[in-house]
């Protein structure tokens, strides 16, 4: 393209937008008005790169990513930078949440090249889709001792022209490296035994932050599945792991990680004190954290944990619920600051002290400000980007008792002032411009939330949580299952699309099992069993064992990724291992347990060498090592006695169990007997609802009273 035509094309892009305008992804649509000639992932872009003899620039991110917004504003919206891009590369945009398979491959490549990764992920590929260079965020020009994006583009273009052989050799070597990583399996296996759990605990204890909770120093992520593992370890060992969990759970809620006005957790803390968060809110964080707080409530009976979960669910049902069922993905970190009329991180959530005093009045405003650490000059000391001038992140700085002493009022009165003030702040905050909502509905993340809500309905005795879980599951079953039974990944704006990955299957199966245990509707268990069979057929690696991330019917990429590392979201392999064990216990089909055992053996080397990196896999391993229980209640689920039994079961922290209901007679009884054959003989005794408790495949005498059940569960 000559410069004159290139300038005309750039002007046309600015005026009309680019081809991303036809996409459904909120992230891609954010870039639809860029003057960059963006392509979505597909053959068309790579064919153009081959035809025009250009490298491909692959940019991966997601719609609520702060630094993705920064790079867009600085580079992709800049006509001068866009001109260089359009002349030197073929540019492709990918939403990592829509295509986790593509993100997994090229993130691994960048981590191999640079030692780290993150989003925006910026990778240069050959027209054969092989990576040869990459990084994350680049500023538009050279700064802070780092090359600017324009310099990188020009350097890559020069190397593509003058050092092609070297680049192609690097792309081959890097592709071979990530292929080896994807299929890596240490043929030497290790015993699968309790000492793996002990090693993980001691490794976590060594990096535990005694002062603030959490692990390590500096940036802190919730690591909720790590906390859930530690609760299970405490259950068996009586070690101080419960203390570690409680310190962390309290720290997160008291700090700025928690939205004290609207409920829900922000993404992570940028400091070790849980004070200054990265303000985006993700559906999966709310789901995983809710389950951990529910388990902590079971373990300790402290109402603080139950109230935290209720606030999480209030936020989810109010702000992230799709009217037709299902849940949206996330809310952005950035939002409009009304004073500067520009987007700032956290603008929706932070306050100036004068605003609080205006809303609450002088007396209540000063009390609330004291408790929540609000200062006239603002309370964000470390603000290198200048995002929070005179702003305050709400964080519990003083207790009710300290505040009562400071203001010479009873602690009960202070608590009353807080409880009446928060709704007033919420009402005023609700008039602000909300952060961007990523309104796509993802099967895997919805599976996690269905699991949390279903479990929460039992632990907290709230039927509305069961209803929300049921409606979300039914939505997925109606909208995200193809006619041939294949699970799909994403729904948005009336369109269901993208083949489901291992995580879609594993997480949704997990949610369906929990929903069965909450409702005892056999259709959910039947679908969980069907999908488990499909998961094995589509994703199981017969040669190397374990599950691939993509199905055998998916697009053929340069590698077929496989993941067991439990990061911000647990891996599909880890959740699948627990699914297989639970399905084995519920259906008495040994083939599921044998596959779970193969998973553990396959990754036994990694589990022995670095166990703390796989906390969700350790949760599954803890279930497998036992003791585990199969609990069957014979009776009618509406009966008072059955409800008493269920309340007793879910009031306790009994993580390694499955629960089934055997109705007296009729269609429901036949349906559950077809799925759970051994249940046929577990019937009511003396015309009374009866509980059968089996542990490690040995059944105890059936009981018909709560007192007898209490003894069995101990």
Secondary structure, DSSP 4 states (H G I P E B T S, - for coil): --HHHHHHHHHHHHHH--GGGG---HHHHHTTTSSS-EEESSHHHHHHHHHHT-EEEEEEE-TT-HHHHHHIIIIIT-HHHHHHHHHHEEEEEEETTT-HHHHHHHHHHHHHHHS---SSEEEEE-TTS-EEEEES---SS-BTTB--HHHHHHHHHHHHHH-HHHHHHHHHHHHHHHHHHHH---SS----STHHHHHHHHHHHHHB-TTT-SBSSSSEE--HHHHHHHHHHHHHH--THHHHHHHHHHHHHHSTTB-TTT--B-SEESSTTS-SEE--EEHHHHHHHHHHHHHHHHHH--HHHHHHHHHHHHHHHHHSB-TTSSB--EE-SEEEETTTTEEEETTTT-B-HHHHHHHH-HHHHHHHHHHTT--TT-S----TT---TT-B-----S-HHHHHHHHTS-HHHHHHHHHHHHHHHHHHHTTSPPPPEE--EEHHHHHHHHHHHHHHHHHHT-HHHHHHHHHHHHHHHHHSB-TTS-BEEEEETTEEEEE--HHHHHHHHHHHHHHHHHH--HHHHHHHHHHHHHHHHHHB-TTT-SB-SS-TTS---SS--------SS--HHHHHHHHHHHHHHHH--HHHHHHHHHHHHHTHHHHHHSGGG-HHHHHHHHHHHS--EEEEEES-TTSHHHHHHHHHHHHS---SEEEEEE-SSSHHHHHHHHH-GGGGG---BTTB-EEEEEETTEEPPPB-SHHHHHHHH-
